[in-house]
Amino acid sequence: LVRDTQQERHFGFSLAQALRRARSHPLLQGYEVHVTPGVRPEPQHMRDIVTCSGGTFLPTLPHVYGPRRLVISCVGDAGCWGPALGANLPLVSPELLLTGVLRQRPE
């Protein structure tokens, strides 16, 4: 296992622990995730991150609430939030997802 204790300390996580958590219970297992078009990394890359983390990628914006359904978005995409807000779907930043995946725990 490659170690980078300086970066682990900087980002506040242990790679070994994160890998153990990812193997035993993937972070997004059971979640359905949609990514709006303006998000960076681009939605096609976020799709890979979501699926590798155990989640299901939703290619279209959901209009119905689901208990484990969320939308990754950015301020630039605020114009498309209406259906998600109307369905009471959580809107979260890509940073939240990426940090959670890095540490393998919701942040």
Sequence and secondary structure as in RCSB ss.txt:
>XXXX:A:sequence
LVRDTQQERHFGFSLAQALRRARSHPLLQGYEVHVTPGVRPEPQHMRDIVTCSGGTFLPTLPHVYGPRRLVISCV
GDAGCWGPALGANLPLVSPELLLTGVLRQRPE
>XXXX:A:secstr
    HHHHHHHT  HHHHHHHHHHS TTTT EEEE TT SS HHHHHHHHHHTT EEESS   S  TTEEEE  G
GGGGG HHHHHTT  EE HHHHHHHHHHTS  
